[in-house]
Each structure stands twice: as C-alpha cells, then as structure tokens.
C-alpha cells in the first residue's frame, strides 16, 4: 500500500475546482491508498482543505515549515510522511494537489516498487510525467468520467516535457539503516517554485537509488493554471540550495506494460 500526501494552495478562484477535482479523483483509486494526508494550516490555506479532506476520509496535518512568504517547505512534510509510512510499512508517495490520477495509481506504484531490489539497486524513486488539459469546472465523477476526460486529453491535451514531474514515490532499503534511504535528508525546497522536482531526482541518483519512470503504465493529468514567475523570490531561493538537477531522461529504468526495462523509454 501507499501513503499518499500533498499540500494544496488556498482554494481561491480556479484553484477551488482544480484541487477539488484532483483530490476527489484520489478517493476513487482502486485499490485505495492506505492513507491520504493533506498538509495544510487553517490560517494559510483556509478551512476548505480540511472540509474536503473530511468529506473524502483523508487525514490532515500541519505543513510545519514555510518560507518567509508562506510557501510550504518540502523538508518537514516529506520527512513527516516518510515517518508515517515507516510506521505502517507503506510507500510514501507525494503528488501535486492539482493532479488527477487514473484509478490504477496505487497498482502502478506497487508494480514498480515490487521490482526492487533489482540488480545493484536496493532502493528506488518512482516518478511519472503528466499530461496537460484545460479543465474549467468541477467534474461530476459519474460513471464514465475518466473515459470522457481522457478523450478530451487525446483531442486537446499535450504531454509535459521530461523536466516536469508531479509524482514521487520511494522505496527505501529498510534492511540498511545507514545507507538505505533514497533521501538521506530532505532539503528545504519551496513546493511549487521550480527546480525542486529535478533536484529530488538528482538526490535519489546520488544516493544510489534507481529512478523508475512509470508514465507508460500510469496516466496523470495536470489541470493548467497560471505559473509563478521564474525569478519569483522563492523560486530563486530553491536554486540556491543545489546546482544538481536531473530529469526523467536520467531514469535508470522504465516500467512498461511488459514489465521493467533498463533506461528511459520516453
């Protein structure tokens, strides 16, 4: 099973329906995640994340650490989610809060994780590439909703470049207390402010973990919205933390419908 977690923006304007659509899709995963944790604080994100999480049967927890401008930091949330996953022997899996996932997400992550240990690799980071399609309303999630949405993706959507990564699941080598972590430490990146996703791939590779692209077996859909400027202060801050970045092109393996293969298959 997986411990799925995220942190949303305030449910204002189009973020209200984008994030509601995403989180509702997570409640329909089959099989379901062992646990879904929404990291938010009432004075920053408002009451809406808590109300929706309660409605969907998800847990909530405090963001814990933020930048001076109030952007959640990766360091606290990822460590907290990892500790909670360790307690239940599940796989921690972060997904951005505007991502709609096909119902086989848990199965796809497990399929990849079950391949390890594999050869020289005892631990792995599992990642996926997204598709983009404009969504302008709350989805009804009635029977056939996914087929309708994916048809829209095929007609109007586009696949993001390999540098844009929205799903991170990792399987540690729990038998090795010293070097068994995919992420020995979590740097305090500002979530959603560029560079941090590629830096995580680099961190995993440096730790000796395999990086597995599961895009061929998992469809994740990003609902486009306005992006923060490239030179926004928290984006600049992220780039001060490391100069080492990798993309999906640097994946050591790809999970296909036929199974695990070496290298990145695009």
Backbone bond lengths (Angstrom), bond angles and torsions (degrees), N, CA, C in turn:
res aa  C-N    CA-C-N  psi(-1)  N-CA   C-N-CA  omega(-1)  CA-C   N-CA-C  phi
1 X - - - 1.466 - - 1.529 110.17 -
2 X 1.318 115.52 168.28 1.459 119.74 179.63 1.525 110.87 -124.92
3 X 1.328 114.95 150.45 1.459 122.00 168.34 1.521 106.31 -100.80
4 X 1.310 116.41 106.07 1.459 123.35 -176.24 1.528 109.01 -91.60
5 X 1.329 117.10 135.00 1.464 117.68 -179.56 1.523 111.27 -146.33
6 X 1.332 114.16 159.24 1.457 121.04 -178.29 1.514 109.41 -160.21
7 X 1.331 115.92 173.64 1.456 121.84 169.19 1.521 107.98 -138.86
8 X 1.339 118.58 126.34 1.467 120.60 -176.59 1.526 112.02 -92.71
9 X 1.324 115.36 165.25 1.455 121.60 165.55 1.528 107.61 -81.02
10 X 1.330 118.53 167.69 1.463 119.19 171.61 1.534 110.57 -55.22
11 X 1.313 117.38 142.46 1.461 122.53 -177.07 1.537 109.17 -80.26
12 X 1.326 115.10 68.94 1.459 121.16 -178.30 1.521 109.57 -118.87
13 X 1.357 117.24 142.92 1.455 121.04 179.43 1.513 111.20 57.95
14 X 1.339 116.12 -137.74 1.468 119.17 -177.32 1.523 112.82 -69.49
15 X 1.343 118.36 -17.13 1.468 118.94 177.07 1.525 111.40 -64.76
16 X 1.324 118.07 -20.68 1.465 120.27 178.28 1.519 110.32 -63.83
17 X 1.347 117.38 -50.80 1.458 117.02 -177.48 1.528 113.03 -83.35
18 X 1.343 118.09 -29.33 1.462 119.33 177.47 1.528 110.85 -60.78
19 X 1.327 116.10 -47.32 1.458 119.91 -176.20 1.525 111.48 -77.26
20 X 1.323 117.43 -33.51 1.461 119.50 174.84 1.520 110.10 -62.58
21 X 1.329 117.18 -44.73 1.466 120.51 177.65 1.523 111.14 -57.94
22 X 1.332 115.93 -45.90 1.461 120.02 -177.95 1.527 111.50 -62.08
23 X 1.325 116.47 -53.45 1.465 119.67 -175.47 1.526 111.56 -65.00
24 X 1.324 117.62 -36.03 1.463 119.09 177.03 1.527 110.95 -64.38
25 X 1.322 117.22 -36.48 1.466 119.21 178.01 1.526 110.86 -64.26
26 X 1.333 117.22 -32.34 1.461 119.84 179.40 1.523 111.60 -68.46
27 X 1.331 116.26 -28.27 1.474 119.17 179.12 1.524 111.77 -72.29
28 X 1.337 117.14 -11.32 1.462 122.17 -177.78 1.523 112.51 -103.03
29 X 1.332 117.89 6.13 1.456 120.51 178.61 1.524 110.14 -59.06
30 X 1.319 116.09 142.75 1.463 121.16 -178.04 1.530 109.11 -140.79
31 X 1.347 117.75 105.41 1.463 126.39 4.24 1.524 111.74 -71.78
32 X 1.325 115.24 163.37 1.457 121.41 -178.50 1.525 111.03 -77.76
33 X 1.322 115.48 157.14 1.460 120.19 170.66 1.526 108.85 -66.18
34 X 1.336 115.75 147.63 1.464 119.39 176.23 1.522 110.32 -58.85
35 X 1.326 114.86 -36.86 1.462 120.46 -176.60 1.522 108.43 -157.82
36 X 1.318 116.54 143.50 1.469 121.86 172.85 1.525 106.85 -122.07
37 X 1.323 116.32 125.92 1.466 121.64 -179.04 1.522 108.99 -115.85
38 X 1.316 116.53 125.53 1.456 122.74 175.19 1.528 107.78 -105.07
39 X 1.324 116.40 113.71 1.465 121.13 -179.38 1.531 108.81 -89.28
40 X 1.322 116.25 117.88 1.467 121.63 -177.70 1.522 109.10 -160.25
41 X 1.318 115.40 161.29 1.457 122.37 175.12 1.526 107.96 -131.82
42 X 1.316 116.39 134.65 1.464 121.22 -173.21 1.520 112.25 -56.82
43 X 1.344 117.97 -40.61 1.462 120.11 -175.60 1.522 112.85 -73.84
44 X 1.340 117.69 -13.15 1.465 120.74 176.68 1.534 112.52 -107.18
45 X 1.326 116.09 -50.94 1.469 119.96 -175.48 1.522 113.47 -95.57
46 X 1.339 118.14 -10.51 1.452 120.95 179.80 1.512 112.66 86.03
47 X 1.335 116.09 -175.69 1.466 121.50 -177.30 1.519 113.14 -81.48
48 X 1.329 117.72 -22.64 1.465 120.65 -171.84 1.533 114.42 -57.55
49 X 1.346 120.26 -43.11 1.464 118.52 177.70 1.521 113.36 -59.82
50 X 1.329 116.57 -36.47 1.463 120.86 -179.68 1.529 110.98 -70.55
51 X 1.324 116.08 -40.58 1.464 120.07 179.46 1.516 110.73 -65.82
52 X 1.332 117.29 -43.88 1.463 120.09 -179.86 1.521 110.75 -68.09
53 X 1.328 117.40 -41.95 1.466 120.30 178.27 1.522 111.08 -59.58
54 X 1.332 117.05 -42.69 1.461 120.88 178.15 1.524 111.18 -62.65
55 X 1.326 116.03 -42.82 1.460 121.06 179.39 1.523 111.86 -61.05
56 X 1.328 116.65 -36.04 1.462 121.35 -175.21 1.526 112.89 -92.67
57 X 1.326 117.56 -4.70 1.457 120.45 -178.99 1.511 113.68 81.03
58 X 1.344 117.23 22.07 1.457 121.61 179.07 1.526 110.38 -92.07
59 X 1.321 116.11 160.23 1.452 122.40 174.57 1.525 110.00 -89.70
60 X 1.317 116.45 159.79 1.456 121.68 173.41 1.521 109.27 -127.26
61 X 1.335 115.30 153.61 1.462 121.35 177.84 1.518 108.27 -152.77
62 X 1.315 115.92 158.42 1.458 120.76 -179.71 1.523 110.75 -71.59
63 X 1.338 115.33 144.02 1.459 121.27 175.84 1.524 110.79 -60.40
64 X 1.314 116.86 -36.45 1.462 121.04 173.44 1.510 115.21 88.11
65 X 1.330 118.17 -53.92 1.464 121.74 -177.08 1.526 109.44 -137.53
66 X 1.346 116.13 142.09 1.455 121.96 -179.56 1.526 110.03 -139.97
67 X 1.326 114.93 162.80 1.457 120.12 170.58 1.534 108.83 -73.07
68 X 1.301 116.44 174.04 1.469 120.54 178.11 1.523 111.44 -60.86
69 X 1.324 117.03 -24.72 1.462 121.49 -178.67 1.519 112.54 -96.24
70 X 1.338 116.85 7.36 1.454 121.19 172.91 1.514 116.17 91.33
71 X 1.323 118.22 7.81 1.464 120.89 179.76 1.532 108.92 -80.66
72 X 1.342 118.06 131.26 1.468 119.99 179.87 1.530 112.45 -60.23
73 X 1.332 114.87 140.20 1.455 120.98 176.07 1.519 110.47 -94.23
74 X 1.316 114.23 140.92 1.464 121.43 -179.88 1.521 112.23 -63.68
75 X 1.321 117.32 -35.98 1.469 122.40 -167.66 1.520 113.34 -55.99
76 X 1.331 117.71 -48.45 1.462 119.61 -177.56 1.525 111.23 -70.57
77 X 1.327 117.15 -48.27 1.462 120.75 -174.32 1.524 112.49 -63.71
78 X 1.323 116.87 -45.56 1.465 119.55 -178.36 1.533 110.86 -64.97
79 X 1.330 116.47 -40.49 1.472 119.22 178.67 1.527 109.98 -67.13
80 X 1.319 117.75 -42.63 1.456 121.01 -179.90 1.531 110.55 -63.61
81 X 1.320 116.95 -45.56 1.465 120.12 179.18 1.524 111.14 -64.79
82 X 1.335 117.13 -37.98 1.460 120.46 177.28 1.524 111.01 -62.58
83 X 1.336 116.70 -43.61 1.471 120.20 178.71 1.524 110.85 -62.47
84 X 1.328 117.29 -41.50 1.466 120.38 179.24 1.524 110.71 -66.36
85 X 1.328 116.62 -37.55 1.461 120.13 177.72 1.524 111.18 -67.30
86 X 1.331 116.77 -37.83 1.466 120.29 177.40 1.529 110.84 -59.98
87 X 1.321 116.40 -39.44 1.466 120.80 -178.35 1.523 111.86 -62.58
88 X 1.316 116.77 -32.60 1.466 121.22 -177.33 1.528 112.81 -107.12
89 X 1.349 115.83 5.20 1.471 121.99 -178.86 1.526 110.77 53.23
90 X 1.322 115.42 44.93 1.456 121.68 176.21 1.529 109.14 -112.72
91 X 1.320 116.35 173.54 1.459 122.27 -178.10 1.526 109.03 -98.60
92 X 1.340 118.94 121.10 1.466 119.72 176.70 1.524 110.17 -69.52
93 X 1.332 116.33 140.04 1.463 120.86 -176.51 1.525 108.93 -145.45
94 X 1.326 116.42 111.17 1.461 121.37 176.82 1.523 109.50 -93.99
95 X 1.340 115.79 135.35 1.461 121.91 174.56 1.523 107.63 -135.29
96 X 1.329 117.22 137.18 1.457 120.16 177.03 1.524 110.54 -61.64
97 X 1.325 115.95 147.35 1.466 121.56 -168.03 1.525 114.38 -77.26
98 X 1.337 117.31 1.34 1.465 119.39 175.76 1.531 111.86 -110.31
99 X 1.327 117.07 16.88 1.464 122.41 -175.30 1.529 111.16 -101.74
100 X 1.317 115.53 121.66 1.469 122.34 172.40 1.525 107.46 -88.99
101 X 1.328 116.70 129.43 1.462 120.50 -177.88 1.516 111.40 -112.39
102 X 1.335 116.15 143.59 1.455 119.92 171.33 1.518 108.89 -65.40
103 X 1.318 116.52 156.88 1.464 120.91 -169.03 1.523 113.36 -66.84
104 X 1.332 118.54 -13.12 1.471 120.36 -176.90 1.521 112.98 -92.29
105 X 1.337 118.10 17.24 1.459 121.01 -174.37 1.530 112.56 -58.24
106 X 1.315 117.31 -46.50 1.467 120.42 -179.05 1.524 109.86 -62.98
107 X 1.322 116.50 -43.34 1.467 121.18 179.08 1.523 111.17 -60.94
108 X 1.337 116.85 -42.77 1.464 120.93 -178.53 1.525 111.39 -64.44
109 X 1.344 117.16 -44.56 1.461 120.52 178.46 1.520 110.57 -62.26
110 X 1.333 116.29 -43.26 1.468 119.69 179.70 1.516 112.38 -65.45
111 X 1.318 116.14 -37.14 1.456 120.16 179.07 1.526 110.21 -60.00
112 X 1.342 115.72 -43.74 1.462 119.53 178.89 1.522 111.32 -68.25
113 X 1.329 117.01 -46.08 1.467 120.64 -177.10 1.523 111.80 -62.67
114 X 1.338 116.63 -34.31 1.464 120.20 -177.72 1.525 113.11 -68.17
115 X 1.330 117.06 -13.52 1.470 121.16 179.62 1.526 112.47 -79.03
116 X 1.331 116.84 -8.92 1.460 120.94 -175.16 1.521 110.57 -119.13
117 X 1.364 116.14 140.50 1.454 129.57 9.10 1.540 113.18 -62.51
118 X 1.339 115.20 146.26 1.461 121.73 -179.28 1.521 108.26 -147.09
119 X 1.326 116.86 115.13 1.448 120.89 -177.72 1.521 110.50 57.57
120 X 1.325 116.52 -128.13 1.470 120.68 -178.73 1.520 112.33 -79.94
121 X 1.340 117.58 -8.27 1.465 121.17 -174.66 1.530 111.48 -95.50
122 X 1.314 115.97 122.57 1.459 121.37 179.47 1.525 112.31 -103.21
123 X 1.316 117.29 -12.43 1.463 122.19 -177.29 1.522 108.20 -141.78
124 X 1.325 116.28 162.20 1.464 117.72 -175.68 1.521 112.00 -151.90
125 X 1.331 114.00 151.27 1.457 123.30 169.31 1.521 106.96 -109.53
126 X 1.323 116.19 130.05 1.460 122.48 -177.32 1.522 108.28 -109.51
127 X 1.320 117.15 127.27 1.461 121.72 -174.67 1.529 109.72 -134.21
128 X 1.337 115.48 164.24 1.462 120.14 179.66 1.517 110.91 -148.25
129 X 1.319 115.17 150.29 1.461 124.25 179.72 1.528 109.08 -100.09
130 X 1.318 117.06 144.64 1.450 120.62 -171.25 1.536 112.52 -102.58
131 X 1.325 113.35 161.76 1.448 122.54 167.32 1.533 108.11 -107.98
132 X 1.318 116.58 145.99 1.461 121.90 179.84 1.521 110.17 -111.30
133 X 1.333 116.38 133.56 1.461 120.17 171.51 1.527 108.26 -151.96
134 X 1.321 116.63 140.20 1.457 120.83 -178.31 1.523 110.91 -70.59
135 X 1.326 115.82 128.11 1.464 122.28 174.72 1.527 106.91 -122.97
136 X 1.317 116.99 126.70 1.461 120.61 -171.04 1.519 113.40 -116.91
137 X 1.329 117.57 13.67 1.458 120.02 -176.47 1.525 110.33 -159.64
138 X 1.317 115.27 170.62 1.458 120.64 172.58 1.524 108.42 -70.30
139 X 1.332 117.27 132.89 1.455 121.20 175.47 1.523 109.70 -78.71
140 X 1.348 116.94 148.24 1.468 119.61 -177.85 1.522 112.71 -88.07
141 X 1.323 118.06 -19.39 1.460 123.66 178.84 1.534 112.77 56.43
142 X 1.309 116.10 29.63 1.456 120.29 172.73 1.528 108.96 -78.08
143 X 1.317 116.56 169.67 1.458 121.26 -177.32 1.526 110.58 -51.84
144 X 1.331 115.29 131.86 1.454 120.87 -179.77 1.517 114.68 88.67
145 X 1.346 117.76 5.05 1.463 120.58 -175.94 1.519 112.26 -60.18
146 X 1.357 116.50 -40.62 1.462 118.38 -177.46 1.524 111.34 -66.84
147 X 1.321 117.90 -43.70 1.462 120.52 179.74 1.527 110.47 -60.33
148 X 1.320 117.56 -39.30 1.471 121.09 178.67 1.528 110.81 -65.61
149 X 1.334 115.90 -43.45 1.459 119.55 -178.93 1.524 110.86 -67.20
150 X 1.324 117.41 -42.52 1.456 119.78 -178.70 1.532 111.17 -68.08
151 X 1.323 117.79 -32.57 1.462 121.35 174.78 1.529 109.38 -61.66
152 X 1.331 116.48 -39.45 1.459 120.35 176.87 1.519 110.73 -65.22
153 X 1.332 117.18 -39.28 1.464 120.71 177.02 1.526 110.05 -60.31
154 X 1.322 116.77 -45.34 1.463 120.62 -178.84 1.530 111.74 -63.10
155 X 1.333 116.58 -33.84 1.464 120.81 -179.03 1.525 112.65 -81.33
156 X 1.325 116.63 -41.68 1.454 121.04 -168.37 1.528 114.33 -122.20
157 X 1.305 117.87 -12.87 1.455 120.69 -170.07 1.512 114.27 -85.73
158 X 1.315 114.52 174.36 1.463 122.05 177.16 1.519 108.70 -146.10
159 X 1.311 115.81 151.36 1.459 119.94 177.43 1.517 109.83 -90.43
160 X 1.316 116.05 136.90 1.470 120.55 -179.12 1.524 110.32 -70.92
161 X 1.328 117.45 157.90 1.463 119.93 174.86 1.515 110.84 -65.72
162 X 1.312 114.47 164.74 1.465 120.14 -173.66 1.519 113.40 -68.31
163 X 1.317 118.03 -8.05 1.470 119.89 178.54 1.526 112.19 -85.20
164 X 1.333 118.44 -12.99 1.472 121.82 -178.59 1.522 109.78 -96.64
165 X 1.319 116.24 113.19 1.471 121.64 -174.43 1.526 108.76 -125.64
166 X 1.321 117.01 130.64 1.464 120.96 -173.88 1.517 114.22 -121.56
167 X 1.320 117.73 -3.43 1.463 121.15 -179.86 1.516 108.83 -132.88
168 X 1.339 115.79 130.30 1.463 122.68 178.65 1.526 108.87 -135.10
169 X 1.311 116.73 112.81 1.468 121.44 172.29 1.520 107.16 -122.77
170 X 1.304 116.86 144.59 1.459 117.28 -178.65 1.517 111.79 -140.39
171 X 1.333 113.24 144.41 1.464 121.62 178.47 1.520 108.15 -118.45
172 X 1.331 115.79 112.83 1.453 121.23 178.08 1.522 110.94 -78.74
173 X 1.319 115.39 161.34 1.459 121.77 169.19 1.524 106.33 -89.59
174 X 1.317 116.86 90.65 1.467 120.86 -172.86 1.523 112.90 -70.99
175 X 1.330 117.43 -10.56 1.463 120.43 176.52 1.525 111.85 -79.58
176 X 1.334 116.92 -14.37 1.456 121.38 -177.49 1.528 108.27 -113.71
177 X 1.315 116.11 98.19 1.459 120.62 -175.95 1.527 112.51 -68.92
178 X 1.328 117.93 -25.50 1.461 120.94 -175.21 1.534 111.98 -87.79
179 X 1.318 116.98 -47.54 1.469 120.71 -174.05 1.521 113.24 -120.70
180 X 1.317 116.60 17.52 1.458 119.25 -172.03 1.514 115.92 -85.46
181 X 1.336 117.59 -6.57 1.450 119.94 -177.47 1.534 111.43 -84.07
182 X 1.330 115.57 135.89 1.461 119.91 170.02 1.522 109.25 -64.07
183 X 1.335 115.94 -40.60 1.461 122.28 178.13 1.531 108.27 -120.09
184 X 1.324 117.60 93.88 1.473 119.41 179.27 1.527 111.97 -58.14
185 X 1.334 116.61 -34.65 1.457 122.38 173.05 1.528 107.92 -140.70
186 X 1.323 115.63 160.40 1.459 120.64 176.60 1.526 108.43 -114.15
187 X 1.309 115.90 118.97 1.462 119.31 178.89 1.528 110.11 -75.04
188 X 1.336 117.54 152.03 1.468 121.51 -172.98 1.532 113.21 -81.91
189 X 1.341 116.21 60.66 1.457 120.21 177.55 1.527 110.73 -71.35
190 X 1.329 115.33 145.48 1.461 120.97 172.15 1.522 108.22 -80.03
191 X 1.329 116.32 121.34 1.461 121.42 -177.37 1.531 109.12 -65.29
192 X 1.348 115.38 137.42 1.454 120.27 174.79 1.518 114.48 75.99
193 X 1.330 118.24 17.72 1.462 121.09 -177.27 1.528 112.24 -124.07
194 X 1.321 116.79 44.10 1.462 123.04 174.90 1.537 113.25 66.73
195 X 1.307 114.21 152.12 1.474 125.28 167.65 1.515 114.74 75.20
196 X 1.339 118.38 -30.98 1.459 119.28 -173.47 1.522 112.35 -63.99
197 X 1.344 117.73 -34.78 1.455 119.82 -178.10 1.527 110.93 -67.16
198 X 1.323 117.11 -43.11 1.464 120.27 177.99 1.523 111.77 -69.93
199 X 1.331 116.41 -31.22 1.468 119.93 176.57 1.528 110.96 -66.98
200 X 1.350 117.77 -36.06 1.461 119.99 177.92 1.523 111.71 -63.82
201 X 1.319 116.77 -39.81 1.468 119.65 176.97 1.525 109.84 -61.81
202 X 1.324 116.36 -42.63 1.457 120.60 178.35 1.525 111.45 -62.66
203 X 1.330 116.90 -42.71 1.472 120.69 178.70 1.525 110.87 -59.75
204 X 1.330 116.55 -43.63 1.463 120.56 -179.18 1.525 111.14 -63.81
205 X 1.320 117.20 -44.11 1.463 120.40 179.37 1.517 111.07 -62.48
206 X 1.323 116.71 -40.68 1.468 120.03 -179.88 1.521 111.78 -66.19
207 X 1.324 117.00 -27.98 1.470 120.25 179.29 1.526 112.08 -79.18
208 X 1.330 117.14 -5.32 1.456 120.72 -178.97 1.510 113.99 89.97
209 X 1.322 117.30 13.63 1.464 121.10 179.50 1.522 110.88 -85.06
210 X 1.310 115.76 151.37 1.456 120.85 168.18 1.525 108.39 -73.60
211 X 1.311 116.95 149.54 1.463 122.47 172.33 1.527 106.79 -117.34
212 X 1.322 115.73 119.98 1.461 121.33 -172.66 1.523 110.17 -115.98
213 X 1.323 116.05 118.89 1.460 121.44 175.80 1.527 108.59 -87.31
214 X 1.342 116.69 118.17 1.468 120.36 -178.05 1.535 111.95 -104.69
215 X 1.332 116.42 15.58 1.462 120.12 -179.12 1.529 113.19 -53.60
216 X 1.343 120.58 -38.40 1.468 118.94 -179.50 1.525 114.80 -62.87
217 X 1.343 117.68 -19.92 1.464 118.89 -177.64 1.530 112.97 -115.85
218 X 1.326 117.33 1.44 1.464 120.46 -179.07 1.514 110.30 -139.75
219 X 1.314 116.62 126.27 1.462 121.37 176.52 1.525 108.72 -100.02
220 X 1.331 115.94 121.52 1.460 120.33 173.43 1.526 107.60 -122.18
221 X 1.322 115.75 137.69 1.459 121.70 -172.48 1.521 110.14 -117.57
222 X 1.308 114.94 124.53 1.460 122.12 176.64 1.517 108.74 -96.54
223 X 1.330 115.68 132.85 1.456 121.85 177.19 1.531 107.37 -96.90
224 X 1.322 118.78 105.98 1.471 121.32 -171.91 1.526 113.73 -59.14
225 X 1.315 114.56 150.73 1.466 122.98 178.84 1.518 107.71 -154.61
226 X 1.311 117.23 175.24 1.471 120.37 177.93 1.526 109.57 -64.29
227 X 1.328 115.41 139.68 1.454 120.92 177.30 1.524 110.71 -100.40
228 X 1.330 115.32 152.19 1.465 118.72 175.00 1.521 108.33 -70.96
229 X 1.324 118.86 154.15 1.467 121.19 179.04 1.528 111.72 -61.31
230 X 1.323 116.09 149.21 1.462 121.92 -179.88 1.529 111.30 -58.92
231 X 1.339 116.43 -34.95 1.472 120.39 -177.53 1.524 112.63 -99.25
232 X 1.318 117.44 21.18 1.468 121.78 175.05 1.534 108.30 -61.04
233 X 1.363 118.69 145.08 1.469 120.53 -172.16 1.528 114.96 -53.29
234 X 1.333 118.17 -42.01 1.464 118.85 -178.73 1.521 111.84 -73.53
235 X 1.330 117.24 -27.18 1.460 120.24 173.16 1.528 109.80 -68.45
236 X 1.331 116.41 -42.78 1.461 119.91 175.58 1.526 110.70 -61.28
237 X 1.328 116.24 -40.14 1.467 121.00 179.10 1.529 110.77 -60.01
238 X 1.338 117.14 -44.32 1.469 119.97 179.33 1.521 111.54 -56.21
239 X 1.316 115.73 -40.25 1.466 119.12 -175.86 1.529 112.67 -74.54
240 X 1.336 117.45 -10.04 1.466 119.33 174.51 1.529 111.62 -82.52
241 X 1.323 117.32 -14.23 1.462 120.07 -172.54 1.519 113.31 -82.41
242 X 1.336 117.26 -26.82 1.457 120.33 -178.80 1.511 109.32 -160.28
243 X 1.315 114.86 157.50 1.465 120.29 174.32 1.525 110.32 -117.30
244 X 1.327 115.56 13.07 1.465 121.01 -176.39 1.519 109.83 -109.94
245 X 1.333 115.91 116.68 1.458 121.01 -177.26 1.528 110.03 -135.04
246 X 1.328 115.69 145.03 1.460 121.44 175.01 1.519 109.53 -138.84
247 X 1.320 115.56 156.79 1.462 121.19 179.62 1.519 109.91 -118.36
248 X 1.326 116.04 -175.79 1.459 119.89 177.83 1.519 112.09 -60.87
249 X 1.325 117.50 -24.45 1.462 120.23 177.94 1.526 111.70 -60.48
250 X 1.334 116.38 -21.97 1.461 120.70 -178.75 1.527 112.41 -92.43
251 X 1.326 117.48 8.82 1.464 120.92 178.17 1.522 110.42 -58.78
252 X 1.322 115.74 137.75 1.472 119.80 177.31 1.517 111.09 -80.30
253 X 1.354 116.76 -22.17 1.463 121.48 -177.46 1.529 109.90 -146.73
254 X 1.322 115.10 160.30 1.458 122.80 171.92 1.518 108.12 -129.98
255 X 1.330 116.41 136.63 1.461 120.34 174.79 1.517 108.18 -95.14
256 X 1.314 116.84 119.51 1.458 122.81 178.85 1.524 109.25 -111.76
257 X 1.316 116.22 174.81 1.469 120.39 176.67 1.520 111.30 -61.14
258 X 1.331 117.03 -25.17 1.467 121.15 179.53 1.526 112.54 -87.94
259 X 1.339 116.99 -10.17 1.458 120.30 179.49 1.511 112.01 128.04
260 X 1.330 116.34 -167.74 1.457 122.94 -175.91 1.537 109.98 -80.06
261 X 1.346 116.16 131.57 1.459 121.39 176.50 1.522 108.40 -128.55
262 X 1.318 116.24 156.98 1.453 120.54 -179.10 1.509 112.60 -77.50
263 X 1.340 116.01 147.48 1.451 121.59 174.93 1.511 112.89 80.08
264 X 1.321 114.74 178.23 1.465 121.45 179.10 1.510 109.35 -95.81
265 X 1.321 117.22 131.28 1.466 121.87 -176.25 1.520 113.19 -107.09
266 X 1.322 117.63 8.93 1.462 120.27 171.14 1.491 116.98 81.20
